[in-house]
Amino acid sequence: MNATPEASEGGATVRPVGERERSQLVNEEVVYFIFQLDLDTQLQRCLNYEAYEAAQEVRKKRQRSMKERKARNTGAPVAVQRLAGADYAAELLRLRTEMQRAVEAEDYGSAAKYRDLLKELETEAKKAAALAAEWDTTSPNGPVLRLGQRVLHKQLGYRGVVVGWDMRCCESEEWIAAARVGECGRGIGQPFYHLLVDARDWEYDPHLPPVAYVPEELLTSPELEPPAEGAKPKSWAEVYGTDPLQHPYLYILFLGLDGRGDYVPCRQLRDRYNVQRRDVYKPGQEGGEGEDE
């Protein structure tokens, strides 16, 4: 996509009009999530090898990073609860192991201490699970688009894929003004999507990858367009082909393309937004179209 070069106005960066929705805030949120994925892998590896002290250190690192992000309003509410749930699971496993060791050593005083800690932690884990269950993406007021769905900007024409959303705009007033959100009919009170933008559609920026924050009313996808009478909605693959989107984060967050040309989100990304995997096969492929658990 052609765009005018960046300029500097009063010390602030002025981006090409076609990139007005580029968001440092959402890029940081995606990078933070990728960092959490790496810590989760380290934690699981430690637990697999029963390296409980190392697992405890990784867990503390995850907790520190989460505390640093508590002031953030972006991301589904379930995200924090899901991440906390992973911490609870690791700590519960450690406490049960320590309690069993204490019993085997006939150290009943320590065993009783671990038992009490287990009860407290199990209560906290149940509360976290209850809060996570409150986020229902199937609600009539929930987002229209789904994780992995490929979309097109109605006005600016750039391509992207959905990696998350907020139920209302969480950006700064300066960003809202620069992105012209005030011109949208539904304003800031509509879902705003986290998009990985095709790198071919925006100018290269070594400091900020192509990540956008876009109100729902400005995005479209072939299956959202009214089909001809008696016809089914078309898929992205049917309209635009299966040319893959180009973005440096893509291979970390998605497992590949499905039969309709959209992307299949990884399990951790699905957990973050409390959605199930949606498997869509090409016509004639074994399995048909459906969802798994």
C-alpha positions in Angstrom: 0.0 0.0 0.0 1.4 3.4 -0.9 1.8 5.9 1.8 3.4 9.2 2.4 6.6 9.1 4.5 6.5 9.8 8.3 7.0 13.4 9.4 7.6 15.0 12.7 5.1 17.6 14.1 5.8 19.3 17.3 8.1 16.4 18.4 5.4 13.8 17.8 5.5 11.2 15.1 3.0 11.7 12.4 2.3 8.5 10.5 0.9 8.0 7.0 -2.9 8.3 6.9 -3.2 4.6 6.0 -1.4 3.6 9.2 -3.2 5.9 11.6 -4.4 2.8 13.7 -0.9 1.5 14.3 -0.8 0.9 18.1 2.2 0.7 20.4 -0.1 -0.3 23.2 -1.5 -3.3 21.4 1.9 -4.3 20.1 3.2 -4.3 23.7 0.2 -6.4 24.7 1.0 -9.0 22.0 4.7 -9.1 22.8 3.8 -9.5 26.5 1.6 -12.5 25.7 4.4 -14.1 23.6 6.7 -13.6 26.6 4.2 -15.4 28.8 4.1 -18.3 26.3 7.8 -18.7 26.7 7.6 -18.6 30.5 4.8 -21.2 30.4 7.0 -23.5 28.3 9.9 -23.1 30.8 7.5 -23.8 33.7 6.1 -26.9 32.2 9.6 -28.2 31.4 10.6 -27.7 35.0 7.6 -29.5 36.3 8.1 -32.4 33.8 11.6 -32.9 35.3 10.3 -32.3 38.9 12.7 -29.3 39.1 10.4 -27.7 41.6 12.8 -25.0 42.8 13.4 -23.9 39.2 9.6 -24.0 38.6 9.1 -21.7 41.6 11.6 -19.2 40.2 9.8 -19.2 36.8 6.5 -18.8 38.5 7.8 -15.8 40.5 9.0 -14.3 37.2 5.6 -14.7 35.7 4.0 -13.1 38.8 6.3 -10.1 38.6 5.6 -9.6 34.9 1.8 -9.8 35.6 2.1 -7.2 38.4 3.8 -4.9 36.0 0.9 -5.2 33.6 -2.0 -4.8 36.1 -2.6 -1.2 35.1 -3.3 -2.3 31.6 -6.9 -2.4 30.4 -6.4 -4.2 27.2 -7.2 -7.8 26.5 -10.2 -9.9 27.5 -10.9 -10.0 31.3 -10.5 -13.7 31.2 -6.8 -13.3 30.1 -5.5 -12.4 33.6 -7.6 -15.1 35.2 -6.4 -17.7 32.7 -2.8 -16.8 33.4 -3.5 -16.9 37.2 -5.0 -20.3 36.7 -1.8 -21.6 35.3 0.1 -20.3 38.3 -2.5 -21.9 40.7 -2.1 -25.3 38.9 1.7 -25.2 39.2 1.6 -24.2 42.9 -1.0 -26.8 43.8 1.1 -29.5 42.2 4.1 -28.4 44.2 2.3 -28.3 47.5 0.8 -31.7 47.0 4.2 -33.1 46.2 5.7 -31.5 49.3 2.9 -32.7 51.5 3.4 -36.3 50.2 7.1 -36.1 50.9 6.4 -34.9 54.4 4.0 -37.7 55.0 6.5 -40.3 53.7 9.1 -38.8 56.1 6.6 -38.9 58.9 7.0 -35.1 59.3 3.3 -34.6 60.1 3.7 -31.0 61.3 5.0 -30.0 57.9 2.4 -32.1 56.2 -0.4 -30.3 58.1 1.1 -26.9 57.0 1.1 -28.0 53.4 -2.5 -29.3 53.8 -3.7 -25.9 55.1 -1.9 -24.0 52.3 -3.5 -26.3 49.8 -7.0 -25.5 51.1 -6.3 -21.8 50.9 -4.9 -22.0 47.4 -7.8 -24.2 46.2 -10.3 -21.7 47.4 -8.5 -18.9 45.5 -8.3 -21.0 42.4 -12.1 -21.6 42.4 -12.6 -17.8 42.7 -10.3 -17.2 39.7 -12.2 -19.9 37.7 -15.5 -18.3 38.5 -14.3 -14.9 37.3 -13.0 -16.4 34.1 -16.3 -18.1 33.4 -18.1 -14.7 33.4 -16.4 -13.8 30.1 -18.7 -15.2 27.4 -17.7 -14.6 23.8 -21.0 -16.0 22.6 -23.0 -13.1 24.2 -25.1 -11.0 21.8 -23.0 -8.0 22.8 -19.7 -9.9 22.2 -17.3 -9.4 19.3 -18.6 -10.2 15.8 -15.1 -11.3 14.6 -13.2 -14.3 15.9 -9.6 -15.2 16.6 -7.7 -16.0 13.4 -10.3 -14.4 11.1 -8.7 -12.6 8.2 -10.2 -9.1 7.6 -10.0 -6.1 5.4 -10.1 -2.5 6.5 -13.2 -0.9 4.9 -11.6 2.5 4.4 -7.9 2.0 4.2 -7.8 -1.4 2.5 -5.1 -3.1 4.5 -5.3 -6.8 5.3 -5.0 -8.3 8.8 -5.8 -11.2 11.1 -7.5 -10.9 14.5 -5.4 -11.8 17.5 -7.6 -10.3 20.2 -10.0 -7.6 21.2 -11.3 -5.2 23.9 -15.0 -4.6 24.4 -14.3 -0.8 24.1 -11.3 1.4 23.2 -8.5 1.3 25.7 -6.1 3.6 23.9 -5.0 7.1 25.0 -7.0 10.3 24.0 -4.1 11.3 21.8 -4.2 8.0 19.9 -8.0 8.2 19.6 -7.8 11.7 18.1 -5.0 10.7 15.6 -6.9 7.5 14.6 -10.1 9.6 14.0 -12.2 7.3 16.2 -14.6 10.3 16.7 -15.7 9.9 13.1 -17.0 6.4 13.8 -20.7 6.1 14.3 -20.3 3.7 17.3 -17.4 5.7 18.8 -15.2 4.2 21.5 -17.9 2.0 23.0 -17.7 -0.8 20.5 -15.3 -3.8 20.3 -11.7 -2.8 19.2 -9.7 -5.5 17.6 -6.0 -6.3 17.9 -4.8 -7.0 14.4 -1.6 -8.3 12.9 -1.4 -6.3 9.7 0.1 -7.8 6.5 3.7 -6.4 6.4 3.3 -5.7 2.7 0.5 -3.2 3.3 2.3 -0.8 5.7 5.7 0.9 5.5 8.5 -0.9 7.3 9.2 0.4 10.8 12.2 -1.2 12.6 10.9 0.0 16.0 7.2 -1.0 15.7 5.9 -4.1 13.9 2.6 -3.7 11.9 0.0 -4.1 14.7 -3.3 -2.2 14.5 -6.1 -1.4 16.9 -9.4 -1.1 14.9 -13.0 -0.5 15.7 -15.4 -3.2 14.7 -17.4 -1.1 12.3 -14.3 -0.5 10.1 -13.5 -4.1 9.5 -15.1 -6.6 7.0 -14.5 -10.2 5.9 -16.0 -12.1 2.9 -18.3 -14.1 5.2 -19.8 -11.0 6.7 -20.8 -9.6 3.3 -24.4 -10.4 2.2 -24.3 -13.4 -0.2 -26.3 -13.6 -3.4 -29.8 -15.0 -3.0 -29.7 -18.7 -2.3 -25.9 -18.7 -2.0 -23.7 -19.3 1.1 -21.3 -16.6 2.4 -18.0 -16.8 0.7 -14.8 -17.6 2.5 -11.5 -15.6 2.5 -9.9 -18.3 0.3 -12.7 -18.2 -2.2 -12.5 -14.4 -2.6 -8.8 -13.7 -2.1 -7.0 -17.1 -2.4 -4.7 -18.8 0.2 -1.8 -16.4 -0.1 -0.5 -16.3 3.6 -0.4 -13.1 5.5 3.1 -11.9 6.2 3.9 -10.9 9.8 6.8 -11.7 12.2 4.4 -12.8 15.0 2.2 -15.1 12.9 4.0 -18.4 13.4 4.0 -18.0 17.2 0.3 -17.3 17.6 -1.2 -19.5 15.0 -1.0 -23.2 13.9 -1.6 -22.6 10.2 -4.4 -21.9 7.7 -7.8 -23.7 7.9 -9.9 -24.7 4.9 -11.5 -21.3 4.5 -8.2 -19.4 4.5 -8.4 -18.1 8.1 -5.8 -19.0 10.8 -6.1 -21.5 13.6 -5.1 -19.8 16.9 -2.8 -21.7 19.3 -4.3 -23.2 22.4 -2.9 -20.5 24.7 -4.4 -17.7 22.6 -7.8 -19.6 22.6 -7.6 -19.9 26.4 -6.8 -16.2 26.7 -10.2 -15.4 25.2 -12.1 -18.4 26.4 -12.9 -19.8 22.9 -12.8 -23.3 21.6 -10.8 -24.5 18.6 -12.7 -24.3 15.3 -11.5 -26.8 12.7 -12.6 -26.0 9.2 -11.5 -28.4 6.4 -11.3 -27.9 2.6 -14.1 -29.5 0.6 -13.5 -33.2 0.2 -11.1 -33.4 3.1 -11.7 -36.0 5.8 -13.4 -34.5 8.9 -15.8 -32.0 7.3 -16.3 -28.8 9.2 -16.7 -28.5 12.9 -15.2 -27.8 16.3 -13.2 -29.8 18.7 -12.8 -29.5 22.5 
